[in-house]
Amino acid sequence: MTLLREPGFRRLFLADAASQAGTQVLTLALPLVAVSALRVSELEVGLLAACQTAAFVLIGLPAGAVVDRLRKRHVMIACDWGRALALGSVPLAWWLDALTIQQLYAVAFALGVLTVFFDVGYQSYLPHLVERDRLVEGNSALEVVRTVAQVGGPGAGGYLVQLLTAPFALLATVAGFAWSGLCLALIRTAEPRPAPPRAHLGAEIAEGVRFVLGQPLLRRIAGCTATANLFAAMSQPLVLLLLARELGLGAGPIGLLMAAGGLGGIAGALANARLTRRLGQGPAMWLALAVPAPLTFTLPWLGADWRLGLFAACEFLVGAGVVIYNVTQLSFRQAITPEPLLGRMNATVRFAVWGTLPLGGLLGGALGEVLGVRPTLLVAAAGACLPFLWLWTSPLRTMRELPVSSRTRP
């Protein structure tokens, strides 16, 4: 990874490593605070998951226009340190014997708001550090960070929960966010001052929406990702409930099982370049989603026996597919978009694809209450087989090279 020799990208890489490691602990520890420490219901777990992602619906579009008016690095630093402060309130409240599910909802929502701004800034900042013909290399390196964190994060998080209890395990995530903000503050690569706004906020938001809707391949990619996220959000909290309550697994073993997805992600990152060269970028994208999807039908039949191996295999292949899909589609989005529109393009796509997450969390929680955990996982598995159709029924099905715009101004 020759980009790591460049100081600016190296510090972004280290910031992302710290943030991702903390986030992986958060993914397991925050719902376990609710499940094991507060003993909440299936619906309340779904509501907690919805609170973490509701901000993408509520402020996703204006966040892009706001980020385009500011220096992206400054936005990311403020969000990192803000997330550290918000999350730090949970172990403090637990220590004072004052923690409630309402506070978890508020913290989850605050984390979601700050993550909206951070992610839009992060995806829009990379083209300032690297040339556009090196975006795939840069995104692949950062995707490796995410998947390595997935390997070690859940396992470490599980055992931190067992050792420290779930609320105090969150301190690892607080430290990760704080370190990430420090690394970003040390980047010395000059970021141009954004041009003064040419129109009011509403007009700028509309410009970003028009760009995404006017690009047929972007529309297809957004629809595909939104559908995949909807059914993933339905199943993820319920899988945790199934493993922890029905099967009686501890936090450590659950973390190790979930780490299989990170191992698959590493395999996907390593195989991505070879697969896209052999199959073409378009076919690699839809095959990465279509091939592992049927394995999700094993989730409703899990038991505390050899079937846990099927769960690990499912996590591995889904993790590999997600990385291959994400690297390809994100690099395409960054390369085809004029620089002044990067924040609004990313925010518009994020609004569409992450906006289905709170809906999925609520739907999964509600169906879990009515039908039970296992039948709801069966519904989610059927839905997971649908997203690739967005790509398969478009020119992307056979497109070996995705188009790239040479424009830098809208």
N, C-alpha and C positions, 0 to 999 in steps of 0.2 A: 504494500500500500504506500506508494511514493508520496501521496498527499500528506501523510503523517510527518514528512520532513518539513512541511510548511508550518511555521509557528501558529498562524491564525487557525488553520484547520485542526492542528493538533490540540489546541486549547478547546475548540468546539467539541472535538472528539472526547476529551477528558470530561468536559462538562456534561455531555450526553451520557457518558459511562456512569457518572455519579448519579445523575437524575434517573436513569433507567434502573440502576440497581435499587435505589430507594423506592421507585415506583413498583417494582416487582414485589418487594416486601409489603407495600401498601395494598396491592391487589389481593393478597391473602389475608393480611392482618386486619384491615378495616372491616370487612364482612365478618371475620372471626370475633372481633370485638362485639359486634351485634349478636352473633349466633351463640357464642360461648359465654361471654361476660354479661350480656343483657338478656339473653334467652328470648329473642324476638321471634315472631311468626314468619311464615313463608312470604306473606304479603309485605311485611315490614322490610324483609331482606330485599324484595323487589323494589320497594320504594327507595331504599338506600342506594341501590344500583342506579335507579332513575335520577336521583339527586346528583349523582356524580357526573351525569351526562346531559342533564336538562339545559345547561348553559349553552350547549351547541345549538339548541333550538331557539333559545330566548335572545342570545346576543351574538350568535355566530356570524350573521351578515354584517352588522355594524362593526364588529371587531376587525374585519378585514379592511374596511375603509379607514378606521382609526389607525391601525398598524401601518398602512401605506402613508400616513401623514407623519409618522415618527421614525426614529432610528430603531431598526429591529432589535439590535443588541441590547439597547436600553430597556426595551419592553421585556425581553427575556430575563434580564437580571432582576427587574422589579417583580416579575411573576415568580421566579425561583424563591426569592427571599420572602415574598408574601405567602407562598405555599408552606414554607418552613414554619412561619409564625402561626398560620391557621391550624396546621396539623399538630403543632406542639401543644395546643390547648387540650387535646384529647388525653394524653397521659397525665397532664396537670389536673384536669377535672377528675380523672380516675383516682389519682392519689388523694384528692380532697373528698372522695366519695360523693361526687356531685355529677357524675357522667350520666346523661340520659340519651335516649334514642333521638330526641329532638335536636340535641347538640350535634350528634353524628350526622343528622340530615343537614344541618346548617354548615358544618365543616365540609361535608361532601359537596355541597353546592358551591361553597367558596372555592374549593379546590378545582371544581369544574370551570368556574368563571376564569380563574387564573390560567388554567390549562388551555382554554380556548385562545387566549391572547398569546400564550407561550408558543403553542403549536403553529399558529398562523405566522408568528414572527420567525420561528425556527425554520419552517419550510420555505419562507421567503428570504431568509438570510443566507442560506447556502450559496445561491448564485452570486452573492457579493464576495464570497471567499474563493470560489473556484470558477474556472471557465466552463461555459455551458457544455462543451464537448467532454468534460470530465465529471458531469453530474452523476452519471451512472456509477462511476468509481467512488465518488463521495457518498452517494446514498447507500451503496453496497457496504462501505466501511461502517457507516452509522447503523445500518441494519444488523451488521454483525454484533455491534455493541448491544443492541436491543435483544438479540437472540442469546448472546452469552449471558446477559443479565437474566433472561428467562430460564437458563439452565441452572444458575447458582442461586438466583433470587428467591424462588419459591421454596426450595429446600432450606436455604439459610433462614428465610422468613418463618418457615414452619417451626424450625428448632428454636429460633428466637422467641416465637410465641410460647413454646413450651417452657423455655428457660425464664423469660422475663414477664410472661403473660402478654396477651394481645395488645393492650394499650401501650405498654412500655416498649414493645417491639417496634412501634411506630417511630421511635426516636431514631432508628436507622434511616428511615425515609427523611426525617427532618434534617439529619446530617447530610444526606445525599443532595437535597435541594439547596442547602446552604453552600456546599462545596461547588455545585454546578454554577451558582450565581457568582462565586469567587472566580472560577475559571473563565467565565464569560467576561468578567470585568477586566481580566488581564489581556484580552485580545487587543492587539495594537493595529490591526488592519483598518485603514480608514474606511468608514462607511459614508457615502455621499449624503449630504443633507437632502431630505425629500423636497421636491418642488412644492411651492405654496399651493394650497387647494385651488382648483380651477372652478369648483362648484360646491354646493352645499352637500352635506353628508348623504342625504337621500339620493341625490343624482349620482354620486360616486358609487354607492352601493348598487344602484341600478346598472351602472356601466359594467361592474364585475359580473352581475347576474346575466346580462346580455351576452357578455363574452362567453361564459360557460354554456349557456343555452344555445348560442349560435355555432358552437363547435360540436358536430355530431358525435365524434369519438369521445369527447369529454362527457357528453350526456350519457353515453352508454357505460362508460367506466363509473360514473357517479351512481347510476342506477344499480349496477352490479354490486358495488361496494355497500351501498345502502341496504340492499336486500340481504347480503351476507351478514352485515352487522345486526340487523333486526333479529335474525334467528340465533345468532351467537349470543346476543344479550338475553334472549329468552332462556337459553340453556345454562349459561355459566353460573349464575347464583344457585340454580337448582342442583347442578352437579356437585357444588360444594356442600349443599344440604344433604344430598344423597350420601356422599362419602363420610361426612362428619357425623350425621345423626343416624341414618339407617344402617350404614355399614360399620359405624363406630371407630373409624380411623382417627388417629391423632393428627395434630397439625404437622408434625414432622413428615410422616409418610405421605400425607396429602401434598405437601410441598415437593417431595421427591417425585411423585407421580406427575405433577404439573410441570416439572422440569423437563419431562420428555418433549414437550412442545418446543422448548428452547433448543434442545439438541437437534430436533428436526429443522428449526430455523437456521442453525449453523450449517447443516447439510444443504439446505436450500440456498443459502448465501454462497456457499462454495460451488454449488452446481449451477448457479444462475447463469453465469456468462456462457458456459458450455451449452446449456439447454437452449438459451435464446439464439445462439449461433446455429444450432442444429435444427431446431423446430421453427424458428422465427419468433419475433416478439409477440405478435398477436396470438398465435397458437399456444405459446408458453403461458400466457396470461390465463386463458380459459381452461387449459388443461390443469394448471396448478390448483384451480378451484374444483374442477369436476372430478378429478381422480380420487382425492381423499374423502369427498363428501359422503359416499355410502357408508363409510366406517362409523359415522356418527349414529347409525342405527344400533350400534352395540351399546350405547350409553344407557338406554332404558333397562337393559338386562344385566347391569353390573352387579356383582356380588363380591364378598370378601374372600375370593379364591383366585383361581387361574384367570378369571375374567378381568382382573385388574391389569393383566398383561395386554388385553385388547384395548383397554383404556389408554395405556401408555403408547401402544402402536397408533391409535387414533390421534392422540396428541402430537406424536412425532410427525406423522404425514400431514396433518393439518398445519402444523407449524412450518414445515418445509414449503407447503403450497402458499401460505400467506406471505412468506418472505419473497418468494419468486414473483408473486403477483404485485406486492407493494413496491419493490424496487423498480419494476418495469413501469408501472402506471405513474408513480410519483416522478420519476425522471422524465417521462413524457410530458406530464403536466408542467413541470418547471421549464422544460426546453421550448415548449410551444407558446408560452405566455410572454408577452412584452413585460419588461422589468417593472414599469410603473403599476402594472395590474397584478403583480404576483400575490400581494396580500389579499386583495379582493377575490382573485381566482381561488386561492387556497381556502379562504373563508367560505366562499360560496359552495365549493365542493364539500368542505367539512360540514357546513350547515346541512347539506343533503345526506351525507353518509354517516355522520355522527348523530344527526337528528333522529334517526331511527333507534338509537340505543336506549334512551329513556322509555320509548314506546315498547321496545322489546323487554326491558326490565319489568315494566308494569304488567305487560301481557303475560310474561312468564310467571310473575308472582300471583296474579289473579287466577290464571289457569291452574297453577300449583295448588291454590287453596281449594278450587272446585273439583278438579280432576285427580289431583295427586301429583307427586313429583315425577314418577316414571311415565305416566301417559303424556304429560306435558313435554318431557324430553323426546318422546316419540314424534309429537307434532313438530318440535324444533328440528329434529333430524330430517323430516320430510321437507321442511322449508330450506334446509341447508343444501339440498340438491338442486335448487332453482337458480341461484345467482349467476352461474356460468352462462345461462341462456341469453342474458343481456349481450354478451360478447359473441357467442356462437351464432346468433342471428344477425350479426352485423359484419361489415367488411373486416373486422378484427379477426374473424375466424381463420382467415388464410393470409393475413397481412404479415409479411416477414420483417419489414422495417416500418416503424411508426413515423409519421411525418413530423418534421421539426420546423418551426417558424424561425426565419432569420431576423425578424423584426425585434427591435429593442424599445420601440416607442409605440404606443397605441395609435 
